[in-house]
Amino acid sequence: MEENLVSFKCPSCDTSLLYDTGIGKFLCPACGNQYELSEIDNAGASTEPSFDWGDLIANTEEEDLTGTVTYTCKYCGADIVTAATTSATHCPYCDNEIIINEKLEGSLRPNYIIPFKFDKKAIGDMWRSLCKKKRLLPKNFINEAVIDKAKGIYVPFWLFNCTADGKMTFETTTSRSWYSANYHYTETKYYYVTVDGEVGFKKIPVDASIKMDNKTMDLLEPYDYTQLEEFAPGYLSGFLADRFDDTPETCVPRANTRVVEGVVKVFSDEVKGYNSVRKVSDDLALKDTDAKYALLPVYTMKADYRGKTYFYSINGQTGKIVGEFPKSKLRWLSYFIKYAAIIAGALLILSFLLR
């Protein structure tokens, strides 16, 4: 298949254009010309219909997202083998950036996108800066680790909107203490407080990619959703992108968990004047549930160090980094001895002063 492949070309020299995160435009790596997305055919936002939850099942009920799909690059004729969910990649032979239109049309077309704000160099600088702040990191980690270059991936997310309506019961306490004769008394009173109401939620994020770790994607938050842009294919040029393979229906329970957590926070803030507040039950109904389809920017990279691979995910909008760093046992021991000596010295001085 090649009719569904698109590569945005420089009008001046016919080189494959890349979306530059620094200037927010297409940049030609060959001649240096810059272009707005609207200046390149089919790269900008479109009036075509985009994702609608109601149309999704009818359009994808017989879809098979397992295995691979082979496309023919229309620029060099090579076969490009991709995962069934891939919507943006590059040809490994001629290096043209490829957008797979069939994964971005109709009900599969994202509603929104947050473009990458940092390039790979900036991400590398952020990672090294974070490494330098890790006190227990082996001193030679940055120099010896074999770094796999950061890959920019647009990860599919569902942004849920809904309203939670119902009530929540809290166990609360008040207490007072007093002395009488030689005794210390504490009186604790227990109350049950019920709060009811309606709370609206917008843009609750749940990643829609089975291959991405849910916990890691949660830790990369928050994103600034005021910077959501109407989806335009041009933003994908130079990056990888996957379409969703986890449906809104299967992601609703995760969204509901976050809704309940939010309602607990809102309702418990209304319970005032008590020493402790603990939720004991809830009776909530969710209504007006809807989901929008968005692509959010994530960089992934890894570092191989002394036989172990360390994986990192980076928020492509904020630069927040999530991942494990190695710890030096020798540095940990030196810090332990150092602070133990400081504490021992302080205790010695204190005991001398109290004599």
N, C-alpha and C positions, 0 to 999 in steps of 0.2 A: 504493500500500500504506500502510495506517495502523494495522492491527491489531498490528503488531510494534513500534510506537513507544511509549515510556514516558517520562513526565515526572513527577518527584516534586513534589507540590504541598503547600504549607503548609496544614495542617488548619484554621488560623484564618482566612486571607485568600485562599487559593487561588492564591498567587503561586508561581512556579517556584522550588524550593529549590536552594541551592548548597552544595556541600560546602566547609566552611571549614577551610583547612589549619592555622590557628592554634589552633582549639579542638577540632578533630577531630570536628566534628558538622555536621549540616545547619544552615544559617543562612538565615532568610527575609530577603531584602534589603528587604522592604516593612515588615513589622511587627516585625522584630528577634527573633522567637522562635527558639529553638534546639531541635534534636531529635537524639536518637541515631538511628543508622541503623536500629536494631531497632524504633524507634517508627513508622517509615514502611513501609507495605506494599511488599513486594518489593524493598526497598532494601538489606537486610542480607545476610549470608552465607546460603547455601541448602544444603539437603541434596541438591539435584539433582546428577546425575553431572557431572563436569567433564572436562577434556581427558584423553584416553587415547591414547597414540601408536598402539596397536594398532587403535583404532576409526577413526583419522583418515582413512586412505585410502578406506575404504568409504563414508564420509560426504561426501567432497569430491572424488572422482575425476572427476566430470563438472562440477565447479564452474568458472565463468568469472569471473575476478576483473578482467577488463579492462573499460574503459568506465565508465559511471556507472549509478546506480540512482536512481529518483525515488520519493520517499515523499510522502504527503499528511499535512500537520500536522493532527492531530485537534482542535487548539485554534483555529486560524484558517483552516484549509482551504487554505493555500498549499502549492504544490509545493516540496519540499526535494530538491535534486539533490545527491547525494553520490558519492564514489568507492565502488567496489564493496566496498572493505575497511573503510569507516568504520563504527565501532560506537558512537560518541558524538559529538554535534555540538549545534548550537543553531539554532533557526528564525530566519532573518534578518529575518522579518516581524513575528512577535509576541515574539521573543527568548526563547521557552521553551527550556529545556535538554532535549535529546532523547536518549534511550538507545534504540538499535536492538537489540531483544531477539534477533532471529534470528541476529545475529552473536555472540551470547554464550550460546547454548544448547547442551546436549549436549556433543559432542566439541569444540565451538568455545568452550566456557566456560572461561575461564582458571582455573588452579589457584590462583594467587597474585597479589597486587598489593602494591606499595609505594606508599602514598598520598603525595601531594605534602606537603612539609614547609614550603614557603615560598609566600607569595602573590606576585602580580605586583609589588607595591610593594617588597617585600623584595628580589626579584630585580633590580629597577631600581637599588636602593641598592647592591647588591653589585657590579653592573656599573660604576656610577659610581666606586665605591671602588677597583675594580681599575684603571680608567682613570687615576686620580690617581697610581697607583704606576708607571705606564708613563713612564719618563723621556724616551723619544724620541717620545711621542705629541704631535701638534700641540696647542698650548695651547688653541686654540679648538674642538677636536674635539667635546667634550661639549656645548658651547653651539650649534654650528652644525649638527651631525649631525641629520638627520631620522630619529627613532627610530620604528620600527614596533613597537607594543606587543608585549610578550612573550606568546606563546601556549603554554599548558600542554597537552602531548600525552602521553598514555599510550602508550608505544612497546612493541610486542610483542617479547618475548624468549623464547628457549628456554634453560632451565637444565638442562644435561646432567649426568648422573651416570654414572660408569663406573669400571672397574678396569683399570689397565694392568699387564700381566704380561709379564716377559721379561728381557732382558739388554741391557747397554750397555757398549761398549768405549771406553776412554779412552787417549790417548797422553799419558804423563806424563814429566817430566824432573826430574833432580836435577843440581846443578852445584856445583863447588867451585873456588876460585881460590887461587893461591899464587905467591909470587915466588921465583926461584932465580937467583942471580947478577944479571945485568941483564935478566932475562926475566920476563914476567908470563904465567902459565899458567892456563888455564881448562879444566876437565874437565866435560863434559856427558854424562850417561848417560840413555838412553831406555828406558822401560818401557811395556808395554801391560797395563792393568789392566781386568779385566772385573767388572762388578757386576751381579748379578741380584736380582730381587725382585718384589714386588707393591705397587702404590701405588693407593689409592682416591681418587677425585675426586668432589666434590659441588658442584652449582650452578655449573658452568662457563657463563658467560653468552655467548650469541651472539644478536645482534639478528635478529629474524625479519621485518623490514620491508625490502622491496626499495628503497623510496624513501629510506630513511635511509642516510646514508653510514657504511659499516662502520668506517672508521678513526676518524671522529668519535665514534661510539658507544663504541668501545674506549677512546678518550681520556677519556671521561666517567667511566669507572670509577675507583675501586671504589664499589659500592653496599654497604650494610650489610644482608646478607640475614637477619640476626637480626630485622629489622623487617618481614619478609614477613608479610602478612596473608592470611587466607583471602579469596578474591575475593568482593566484594560490589558489585553494580551502583551503589549509592549513591555510592561513591567517585568515579565518573565524572562526576557532575552538576556542571556548570560548567567542564568540561574537554573537550578533544577526545580521541578514542581511535581507534586503528586495530586491526583484527585482523591476524593474521599473513598474509603472502602468500608467505613463503619457508618451505618445509616443513622438518621436522627432518632428512629425508634429505639435502637439498641443503646444510644447515648443518653436517652431521657433519664434513666435512673441516676446517672452521675450528675446530671444537671439538677435533678430533684434534691439530691443530697446537699448540693451547694445552696439551693433555695432554702431548705430547712435550716441550714447553718446561718443563713442571712436573717431569716425570720426570728430565730432564737436571739440573735444580737439585737434586732430592732425591738422585739417584745420585752426582752430582759432589761433594756435601757429604760423602759417605762415603769419598771418595778423599783421604786426608790424608798429609801428610809429604813432599809433592813441591813443587818450585818452580813447575811449571806443569802444568795439566790441560786437555786438549782432547778433546772427544768426536770419535771417528772413525767409529763405526758403532752401530747399534742394531737389535735384533730384538724388537719389542714387539707384543703382541696385546692388543686392547681387548675386554673382555667385560662382560656385565651392563650394557650401555648403555641408558640410559633418558633421557627428557626430560620436563620439566614446563613448562607454559605460564604465563608471568608477564607482567604489565604493569608497566613501570617508568616513573617520572616524568621527563619532559624538557621544559624550556622552550626555545623557539626565538624568536629576535628578530633584527632586522637594522637596520643604520644606513646611511643614504645620506649620503655625504660627498664633495663636489666631484667628482661624476660617477661615483663607484664605490660599490658596495654591499658592506658587510661583514656576514657572517653569523656568528651566535653560537648555540651550544647550551649549555644550563645543566642540570646535574644537579639535578633537583627535590627530591632528598633531602639532598644535601650542599652544594649551591651552587657546585660546581666549574664554571668557565666555560672553554669551548673556542672559539677563533675567532681571526681575524686582526685586528690593529690597525694603523692607518696609522702611518708613521714620518715625522717631520719631518727633512728633509735639513739644515735650518738648525740644529736642536737637535743633530743628530748631529755636525755640523761644530763646533759650539761645545764639545761634550763632548770631541771629538778634540783640539781646540786646547788645551783646559784641561788634559787629562791628559798631552798631549805636553809642555806647558810644565812640568808637575810632574816628569815623568821627566827632562827635559833639565836642570832645576834640580838634581835629586838626583844626576845623573851629574856635573854640574859640581862640586858640593860634594865628591863622592867622589873625583874626580880631584885636587882641591885637597888633600884629606886624605892622599892617597897619595904626594904629592910628597916 
